[in-house]
Amino acid sequence: MIAQTNIPPELRVWRSDGGRLQTIDVNRLPQHAWYSAVKAATEFVTAALLLAFSAPLIGMAALLVKLTSRGPAFYLQVRLGKNGRPFVIYKLRTMTHECEKVSGPQWSHQHDPRVTRLGRVLRRTHLDELPQLWNVLRGDMALIGPRPERPEFVFKLESALPHYRHRLLVRPGVSGLAQVQLPADTDLASVRRKLAYDLYYVRHMNPWMDLRLTLCTGFHMLGVPYHAIRRLFRLPCGDAVAQAYNGAGRDLLPAPQAQ
C-alpha cells in the first residue's frame, strides 16, 4: 500500500507570462513522443534480461543482509515518478532497520552511522540498486532518467529550486546523466547541480544518449571515477548543462497561446 501524499492526480507546472500565472497539464506535452514508446519497450526487455541474470546475485546479497543485521532484506520506500505519481521503490536494505524513526527523513552522507558495514559495500558497488529492475518492469521507472526523489523532499525542493518539477516530465531512472557524473545528494547545493543535469537530459533525451549512459553505468559500477567516465563517453557538462537549467522555463514548456 502506497502512503497517502498531497500529490494532485496530474502534475501542474506554473510559469509566469505577462504578469499572470498559468497552469499547464504536462500529460499533454508532446515531449519526445516518438521515442518514449521505443524507449519503454527497449528498456522493458533489457531490464527483464538483466533481472534474470542478476537474480542469483540479488538473492545472495539479500541473504547476507538478513544474516548481518536485524530487519528485512529489501527496503521499500515511496518515491515520485512521472508527472509526480507516487510509487514504491525496491532496494536492498543498506541502513539499520527503521533508522528514520530516530533521525526522521534525511539524505544520507559520507560516514553516515545509519549505514551498515555490509550496506557500505552494497552502496559502493551499487548492488543495492539492482532490485529497481523490478520497478522498470512494472513501468514505474526507466533504466535511464532522473533519480526518483522522496515526496517529503520534493515539496521542499520545488519551492527552493526553480524548475525542479520539470524533471518529473519523464520517468525516473535507475541510472542517469547526473548519477554517473556526480556523487549522491547531501545538501541543497548538490541537488542544484544534479537538477541542471536532469533538465539537460529531459530536454535532449535520445537513443544515442541513453546508450552511452547505459554503458557509463556499467563502468560506474566497476568503480571508474566520475571524471574518467565523463571524458571517455564525452558526456555533456559545464556550460551546456548550465544553459539547460537557465532555459528550462522557456524550452520545457509550450509557448503561451495568444489571447
C-alpha positions in Angstrom: 0.0 0.0 0.0 1.4 3.4 -1.0 1.4 6.0 1.7 -1.0 8.9 1.2 0.5 12.1 -0.1 -0.8 15.5 -1.1 0.0 15.0 -4.8 -2.6 16.0 -7.3 -3.8 13.5 -9.9 -1.7 15.3 -12.5 1.4 17.4 -12.2 0.8 21.1 -12.6 3.7 23.3 -13.7 3.5 27.0 -13.1 5.0 29.7 -15.3 4.7 33.5 -15.4 3.7 35.2 -18.7 2.8 38.9 -18.8 2.4 39.1 -15.1 -0.1 36.3 -14.9 0.3 32.7 -13.7 -0.8 29.8 -15.9 -1.1 26.1 -15.2 -0.1 23.6 -17.8 -1.0 19.9 -17.8 2.2 18.1 -18.6 0.3 15.0 -19.6 -0.5 16.9 -22.9 3.1 17.9 -23.6 4.5 16.3 -26.8 7.8 15.6 -25.1 9.8 13.0 -27.1 6.5 11.4 -28.2 8.1 9.1 -30.9 11.0 7.9 -28.7 9.1 7.4 -25.4 7.3 4.2 -26.6 10.5 2.8 -28.2 12.5 3.6 -25.0 9.9 1.9 -22.8 9.7 -1.2 -24.8 13.5 -1.5 -25.2 14.2 -0.9 -21.5 11.5 -3.4 -20.5 13.3 -6.2 -22.5 16.7 -5.1 -21.2 15.5 -5.0 -17.6 14.0 -8.4 -17.9 17.3 -9.9 -19.1 19.3 -8.0 -16.5 17.0 -9.2 -13.7 17.2 -12.8 -14.9 21.0 -12.7 -14.9 21.3 -10.8 -11.6 18.7 -12.7 -9.7 21.2 -15.1 -8.0 23.4 -12.2 -7.0 20.4 -10.3 -5.6 19.3 -13.4 -3.7 22.8 -13.9 -2.2 23.1 -10.2 -1.2 19.6 -10.3 0.4 20.6 -13.4 2.4 23.8 -11.6 3.6 21.7 -8.5 4.6 19.4 -10.8 6.7 22.3 -12.6 8.4 24.3 -9.4 9.3 21.6 -7.0 10.6 18.1 -7.0 12.0 15.2 -6.3 9.7 14.0 -7.2 6.2 16.5 -7.7 3.3 14.6 -5.4 1.0 13.8 -1.8 1.6 10.6 -0.3 0.3 10.0 3.4 0.1 7.6 5.8 -1.6 9.1 7.9 -4.4 7.7 10.2 -7.1 7.5 9.0 -10.7 6.5 10.6 -14.0 4.1 13.5 -13.5 4.5 13.3 -9.8 2.7 10.0 -9.3 3.9 8.0 -6.2 5.2 4.5 -6.5 7.1 2.1 -4.2 10.8 1.6 -5.0 12.6 -1.6 -4.2 16.2 -1.7 -3.0 18.4 -3.9 -0.9 18.5 -2.5 2.7 21.8 -0.8 3.4 20.8 1.1 6.7 19.8 -0.1 10.1 16.2 -1.2 10.3 13.7 1.7 10.9 16.6 4.2 11.4 14.5 7.2 10.4 12.2 6.7 13.4 15.0 8.4 15.3 16.6 10.7 12.7 13.5 11.5 10.6 13.7 11.8 6.7 17.1 13.0 5.7 19.7 12.5 3.0 22.5 10.0 3.6 26.0 11.4 3.8 29.6 10.2 3.9 30.3 8.2 7.0 26.6 8.0 7.8 26.3 6.0 11.0 22.9 4.6 9.9 24.6 2.6 7.1 25.6 -0.9 8.0 29.1 -2.3 7.2 27.6 -4.6 4.5 25.5 -1.6 3.3 28.6 0.4 2.6 29.8 -2.4 0.3 26.5 -2.7 -1.4 26.4 1.1 -2.0 30.0 1.3 -3.2 29.3 -1.5 -5.8 25.7 -0.2 -6.4 24.4 -3.7 -5.9 21.7 -2.3 -3.7 20.1 -0.7 -6.8 19.6 -4.0 -8.7 16.0 -4.6 -7.3 14.9 -1.5 -9.1 14.9 -3.5 -12.3 11.6 -4.8 -11.0 10.3 -1.2 -10.9 11.3 -0.9 -14.6 9.3 -4.0 -15.4 6.3 -2.5 -13.6 6.6 0.7 -15.6 7.4 2.9 -12.5 10.9 3.6 -13.7 13.2 3.7 -16.7 16.7 2.3 -16.9 17.9 5.9 -17.7 16.4 9.0 -16.3 16.5 11.4 -13.3 16.9 9.9 -9.9 13.5 9.3 -8.2 13.1 11.5 -5.2 11.0 11.2 -2.0 7.8 13.2 -1.7 9.0 14.6 1.6 11.9 16.3 -0.2 10.2 17.2 -3.4 7.7 19.5 -1.8 10.6 21.4 -0.1 12.9 21.4 -3.1 10.4 22.7 -5.6 10.0 25.8 -3.5 13.7 26.3 -3.2 14.9 25.4 -6.7 13.2 26.9 -9.9 12.1 24.3 -12.4 12.6 21.4 -10.0 9.4 19.7 -11.0 10.3 19.7 -14.7 12.5 16.7 -14.0 9.2 14.8 -13.4 8.3 15.1 -17.1 9.9 11.8 -17.8 10.1 8.5 -15.8 12.8 8.4 -13.2 15.8 6.1 -13.9 17.9 3.5 -12.2 20.8 5.5 -13.6 21.1 8.7 -15.5 23.2 11.7 -16.7 23.5 13.1 -13.2 24.0 9.7 -11.4 27.1 8.7 -13.5 28.8 12.1 -13.2 28.0 13.4 -9.7 28.0 11.8 -6.2 24.9 11.3 -4.2 22.9 14.3 -2.9 24.0 15.6 0.5 22.6 19.2 0.6 20.7 21.8 -1.4 23.8 22.8 -3.4 24.4 19.2 -4.6 20.7 18.9 -5.6 21.0 22.1 -7.6 24.0 20.7 -9.5 22.2 17.4 -10.3 19.0 19.3 -11.3 20.8 21.0 -14.1 21.9 17.6 -15.4 18.4 16.2 -15.1 16.9 19.1 -17.0 19.5 18.7 -19.8 18.5 15.0 -20.1 14.8 15.8 -20.2 15.4 18.3 -23.0 17.9 16.2 -25.0 16.7 12.6 -24.3 17.5 10.4 -27.4 18.7 6.8 -28.2 22.4 7.7 -28.5 22.5 9.4 -25.1 20.6 6.5 -23.5 23.0 4.0 -25.0 26.1 6.0 -23.7 24.6 6.3 -20.3 23.8 2.6 -20.1 27.5 1.8 -20.9 28.6 4.5 -18.4 26.5 2.8 -15.7 28.5 -0.4 -16.2 31.8 1.4 -15.9 30.4 3.3 -12.9 29.5 0.1 -11.1 33.1 -1.2 -11.7 34.4 1.9 -9.8 35.6 4.0 -12.7 35.9 7.6 -11.4 33.3 10.2 -12.5 35.7 12.4 -14.4 37.0 9.4 -16.4 33.5 8.3 -17.4 32.7 11.9 -18.5 35.8 12.1 -20.7 35.5 8.6 -22.1 31.9 8.9 -23.3 32.0 12.7 -24.0 29.1 13.4 -21.7 27.7 16.9 -21.5 28.7 19.0 -18.6 29.7 22.6 -17.6 28.2 25.4 -19.7 25.9 23.1 -21.8 24.3 21.7 -18.7 24.0 25.2 -17.1 22.3 26.5 -20.2 19.7 23.7 -20.0 18.9 24.8 -16.4 18.7 28.5 -17.3 16.5 27.8 -20.3 14.2 25.3 -18.6 11.2 27.6 -18.2 11.4 28.6 -21.9 12.3 25.3 -23.5 10.5 22.6 -21.5 7.0 24.2 -21.6 4.9 25.2 -24.6 4.8 28.8 -25.7 1.8 30.7 -24.3 -1.1 31.0 -26.6 -2.2 34.4 -27.9 -5.1 35.8 -26.0 
